Amino acid sequence: MVNFNGRQYFIGKSINQGYLGQVFKGEDEWGSELSELAAKVIEPQNQTYEDV
């Protein structure tokens, strides 16, 4: 689970990977309902995560 700007996001399994990063299946909580989403984690190219 990830909390961001007061919202909760549930990150699931990886569904794809490309040159720039990985895509994960997930859900977010809007009110009392869960909505499906895809979340992409971008991998920094030739930099550390701290530098990005």
VOBA-1610 file (N, C-alpha, C; in pm, whole numbers, padded with zeros to 5 digits, always signed):
BEGIN
Met+00084-00117+00000Met+00000+00000+00000Met+00089+00124+00000Val+00047+00225-00076Val+00117+00353-00083Val+00019+00462-00048Asn+00057+00553+00041Asn-00023+00670+00073Asn+00037+00790+00003Phe-00047+00864-00073Phe+00001+00980-00146Phe-00111+01082-00154Asn-00085+01203-00108Asn-00184+01311-00109Asn-00316+01272-00044Gly-00308+01197+00064Gly-00427+01159+00138Gly-00506+01044+00077Arg-00456+00984-00028Arg-00525+00870-00091Arg-00441+00743-00072Gln-00510+00629-00073Gln-00443+00500-00059Gln-00441+00429-00193Tyr-00325+00377-00229Tyr-00307+00301-00352Tyr-00253+00165-00316Phe-00312+00062-00372Phe-00269-00075-00348Phe-00199-00125-00473Ile-00071-00154-00463Ile+00009-00196-00576Ile+00016-00348-00577Gly-00018-00408-00691Gly-00020-00553-00704Gly+00100-00605-00781Lys+00075-00709-00859Lys+00185-00776-00930Lys+00226-00699-01054Ser+00347-00724-01099Ser+00400-00664-01220Ser+00327-00723-01340Ile+00283-00636-01434Ile+00213-00685-01552Ile+00292-00663-01681Asn+00396-00579-01675Asn+00477-00555-01794Asn+00603-00479-01755Gln+00704-00486-01841Gln+00827-00410-01819Gln+00878-00363-01953Gly+00920-00237-01957Gly+00975-00180-02079Gly+01108-00113-02052Tyr+01152-00036-02148Tyr+01282+00032-02139Tyr+01287+00130-02023Leu+01180+00203-01998Leu+01180+00307-01895Leu+01141+00259-01756Gly+01081+00141-01744Gly+01043+00096-01612Gly+00945-00020-01615Gln+00883-00045-01500Gln+00791-00156-01481Gln+00650-00104-01458Val+00550-00180-01506Val+00410-00146-01488Val+00347-00249-01395Phe+00273-00199-01296Phe+00209-00285-01197Phe+00058-00267-01201Lys-00013-00375-01176Lys-00158-00369-01158Lys-00184-00317-01018Gly-00289-00238-01002Gly-00318-00186-00869Gly-00461-00141-00855Glu-00491-00084-00741Glu-00623-00029-00710Glu-00605+00097-00629Asp-00701+00188-00641Asp-00703+00303-00552Asp-00839+00312-00487Glu-00846+00381-00377Glu-00967+00390-00298Glu-01027+00529-00314Trp-01141+00536-00382Trp-01214+00662-00400Trp-01345+00647-00325Gly-01353+00708-00209Gly-01473+00692-00128Gly-01478+00550-00074Ser-01589+00482-00099Ser-01605+00345-00048Ser-01579+00240-00155Glu-01538+00283-00277Glu-01516+00188-00387Glu-01368+00179-00423Leu-01330+00062-00474Leu-01194+00043-00526Leu-01199+00051-00678Ser-01104+00122-00737Ser-01094+00135-00882Ser-00963+00073-00929Glu-00968-00001-01040Glu-00847-00060-01096Glu-00762+00046-01162Leu-00631+00027-01156Leu-00539+00119-01221Leu-00411+00047-01259Ala-00329+00114-01336Ala-00195+00067-01368Ala-00098+00174-01319Ala+00008+00131-01253Ala+00107+00225-01201Ala+00243+00192-01263Lys+00309+00293-01317Lys+00440+00272-01377Lys+00548+00326-01285Val+00647+00244-01257Val+00762+00285-01179Val+00875+00307-01278Ile+00915+00432-01294Ile+01017+00468-01392Ile+01155+00449-01331Glu+01240+00379-01404Glu+01377+00355-01359Glu+01466+00468-01409Pro+01540+00533-01320Pro+01627+00642-01364Pro+01739+00588-01454Gln+01763+00655-01563Gln+01866+00613-01658Gln+01998+00681-01622Asn+02097+00602-01583Asn+02231+00651-01548Asn+02231+00748-01430Gln+02132+00737-01341Gln+02124+00820-01220Gln+02071+00734-01107Thr+02094+00779-00986Thr+02035+00711-00871Thr+01895+00765-00847Tyr+01814+00691-00772Tyr+01680+00740-00739Tyr+01688+00870-00660Glu+01790+00886-00578Glu+01807+01008-00499Glu+01833+01129-00589Asp+01906+01110-00698Asp+01936+01221-00790Asp+01814+01263-00870Val+01725+01167-00896Val+01606+01198-00976Val+01507+01266-00885
//
